[in-house]
């Protein structure tokens, strides 16, 4: 299996810590953490000689596909896709939505149409996009629950999925069943834990997620999925220690 690490904990002056990441692990970087000149300096030495390609987490803090007033998303994603092509990113992660208001069905259709536009734009740059399950029930931001998320993917047959375990846990999804159902459509997984109430981005084993079932499902139904450790507020030593525990317990 291909394992990677998100730079969620390593933005700005902490980015040099990613140089300590062993070359067998890939890196997923948040495009919004810096401008192109920043990534031109930071990314090459991090990506050099890695055994798997880097991936990009697309714009999400400054973009909201569910906001009817957000008319600049195409231009923003065009820049992101251009850079993804330039750095040969394996894929770009796209959120369906952030906060939203209005009639659910209407906003869902808006997001679908915009995702179609982004998929076409990504194809122009020869970039693959993955649609991530986002939104949290406790915060009222969940637009696509599990059934809706499946329907959305069926309407986007050439687009693959990224399953975020933390979001799924807060929304009470059966994560193992999600993996089994998505099967070959599942291209990557954001791995992190939480208490079932907040999106905490804890290390595996620090929350209440049942990981035995999840890794069994990955091995059975989605061995092709890239496994991305998306932890917040961690250090490189703690991160690597946790990954080694996960590899020994679940992936050996």
C-alpha positions in Angstrom: 0.0 0.0 0.0 1.1 3.6 -0.7 1.4 5.7 2.4 1.6 9.5 2.5 1.6 12.4 5.0 -0.4 15.6 4.9 1.5 18.8 5.6 -1.5 20.0 7.8 0.9 20.1 10.8 3.9 21.5 8.9 2.9 24.8 7.3 5.2 27.8 7.0 8.3 27.7 9.1 7.6 24.1 10.1 7.8 22.9 6.5 11.4 22.0 6.9 10.3 19.1 9.1 9.0 17.4 6.1 12.6 17.0 4.9 12.9 14.4 7.7 10.1 12.3 6.2 11.5 9.0 4.9 11.4 8.7 1.1 9.0 5.8 1.1 6.2 8.1 2.2 4.5 10.5 -0.1 3.4 14.1 0.8 0.1 15.8 0.3 0.3 19.6 0.5 -2.4 22.2 1.0 -2.1 24.6 -1.9 -3.6 27.4 0.1 -0.7 27.3 2.6 1.5 29.4 0.2 1.8 31.1 -3.2 3.6 29.5 -6.2 6.9 31.1 -5.3 6.6 29.5 -1.8 6.0 26.0 -3.2 8.7 26.4 -5.8 11.1 26.7 -3.0 9.6 24.3 -0.4 8.3 21.5 -2.6 11.2 20.3 -4.8 13.6 19.3 -1.9 10.7 17.6 -0.1 9.5 15.7 -3.2 12.9 14.8 -4.4 13.6 11.0 -4.7 10.3 10.0 -3.1 8.9 6.6 -4.1 5.5 8.0 -4.8 4.2 11.3 -6.3 3.0 14.2 -4.2 -0.6 15.1 -4.1 -2.3 18.4 -3.7 -5.2 19.4 -1.3 -7.1 21.9 -3.4 -8.5 25.3 -2.3 -11.1 25.0 0.5 -10.6 27.8 3.0 -11.1 30.5 0.3 -13.5 28.6 -1.9 -17.0 27.3 -1.3 -18.7 25.5 -4.2 -22.0 25.6 -2.2 -22.0 29.4 -2.0 -24.0 31.0 -4.9 -22.0 34.2 -4.5 -18.6 32.5 -4.9 -18.0 33.3 -8.6 -14.2 33.1 -8.5 -13.8 29.4 -7.8 -13.0 28.6 -11.4 -10.1 31.0 -11.6 -8.8 29.9 -8.3 -8.9 26.2 -9.2 -7.4 27.0 -12.6 -4.3 28.3 -10.8 -4.3 25.2 -8.6 -4.6 22.8 -11.5 -1.9 24.5 -13.4 0.5 24.1 -10.5 -0.6 20.5 -9.9 0.3 19.8 -13.5 3.6 21.6 -13.1 4.6 19.7 -10.0 3.2 16.4 -11.4 0.8 15.9 -8.5 -0.9 12.5 -8.6 -4.3 14.1 -7.8 -6.0 17.2 -6.4 -8.5 16.9 -3.5 -11.7 18.9 -3.9 -14.3 19.6 -1.2 -17.9 19.5 -2.1 -18.8 22.4 0.2 -18.1 24.4 3.3 -20.9 26.2 5.1 -24.2 26.5 3.1 -27.7 27.9 3.3 -30.8 27.4 1.2 -32.7 24.3 0.0 -30.6 21.2 0.2 -31.5 19.8 -3.2 -30.9 23.1 -4.9 -27.5 23.5 -3.3 -26.6 19.9 -4.0 -27.4 20.5 -7.7 -25.3 23.7 -7.7 -22.3 21.8 -6.3 -22.8 19.0 -8.8 -22.7 21.4 -11.7 -19.6 23.1 -10.4 -17.9 19.8 -9.8 -18.6 18.9 -13.4 -17.0 22.2 -14.5 -13.9 21.5 -12.3 -13.6 17.9 -13.7 -13.6 19.3 -17.2 -11.1 22.0 -16.3 -8.8 19.4 -14.5 -8.9 17.3 -17.7 -7.5 20.2 -19.7 -4.5 20.2 -17.3 -4.4 16.4 -17.3 -5.0 16.5 -13.6 -7.1 13.9 -11.6 -9.5 15.3 -9.0 -10.9 13.4 -6.0 -14.1 14.4 -4.3 -13.8 14.3 -0.5 -16.7 13.8 1.9 -16.9 16.9 4.0 -19.3 18.7 6.3 -20.2 17.9 9.9 -23.7 17.2 11.3 -23.0 18.9 14.7 -22.0 22.1 12.9 -24.9 22.0 10.3 -22.5 21.9 7.4 -23.2 18.3 6.1 -24.6 18.8 2.6 -24.0 15.3 1.2 -24.7 12.5 3.7 -23.6 9.0 2.8 -26.5 8.2 0.5 -26.2 11.7 -1.2 -22.4 11.3 -1.5 -22.9 8.0 -3.4 -25.5 9.5 -5.7 -23.1 12.4 -6.4 -20.3 10.0 -7.4 -22.6 8.1 -9.7 -23.4 11.4 -11.5 -19.6 11.9 -11.9 -18.6 8.5 -13.3 -15.1 9.5 -14.3 -14.3 11.1 -10.9 -12.9 9.1 -8.0 -13.5 9.4 -4.3 -11.4 10.4 -1.3 -12.9 9.2 2.0 -12.1 11.2 5.1 -12.3 8.9 8.2 -12.6 11.8 10.6 -15.6 13.5 8.8 -17.2 10.1 8.4 -16.9 9.3 12.1 -18.5 12.6 13.2 -21.3 12.0 10.8 -21.9 8.4 12.1 -21.1 6.7 8.8 -20.1 3.0 8.9 -16.6 3.6 7.6 -15.8 0.0 6.8 -19.0 -0.3 4.8 -18.2 2.9 3.0 -14.9 1.5 1.9 -16.5 -1.8 0.8 -19.1 0.0 -1.2 -16.8 2.6 -2.8 -14.4 -0.2 -3.7 -12.4 0.6 -6.8 -13.8 4.2 -6.9 -11.9 4.9 -3.7 -8.5 6.4 -4.8 -7.3 7.8 -1.4 -8.2 7.9 2.3 -7.5 10.7 4.8 -6.7 8.8 8.0 -7.2 10.5 11.3 -9.1 9.9 14.5 -11.5 11.9 16.8 -14.0 11.6 19.6 -17.0 11.3 17.3 -18.1 14.9 18.0 -15.4 17.1 16.6 -13.1 17.0 13.6 -9.9 16.8 15.7 -7.4 15.2 13.3 -6.0 13.1 16.1 -3.5 10.3 15.5 -4.9 6.8 14.9 -5.7 5.3 18.2 -6.3 8.5 20.1 -10.1 8.7 19.3 -13.0 6.3 19.2 -12.8 5.0 15.7 -12.8 1.2 15.3 -9.7 0.8 13.2 -9.6 -3.0 13.0 -12.7 -3.1 10.8 -11.5 -0.2 8.7 -8.1 -1.7 7.8 -9.7 -5.0 7.1 -12.0 -3.3 4.7 -9.1 -1.5 3.0 -7.2 -4.7 2.5 -10.3 -6.5 1.1 -11.9 -3.8 -1.0 -9.6 -0.9 -1.6 -5.9 -2.1 -1.5 -5.2 0.5 -4.3 -6.2 3.4 -2.1 -3.5 5.9 -1.1 -3.4 6.2 2.7 -2.8 9.7 3.8 -2.1 10.5 7.5 -3.8 13.9 8.0 -2.9 14.8 11.6 -3.1 18.2 13.2 -0.8 19.6 15.9 1.8 16.8 15.7 5.5 16.6 15.4 7.5 14.6 12.9 8.8 12.2 15.6 5.3 11.6 17.0 3.9 11.2 13.5 6.5 8.6 12.4 6.1 6.7 15.6 2.4 6.4 15.1 2.8 5.4 11.4 5.2 2.6 12.4 2.7 1.4 15.0 -0.1 1.4 12.3 2.1 -0.4 9.8 3.0 -3.1 12.3 -0.5 -3.6 13.6 -2.6 -3.2 10.5 -0.5 -3.3 7.3 2.1 -6.0 7.9 
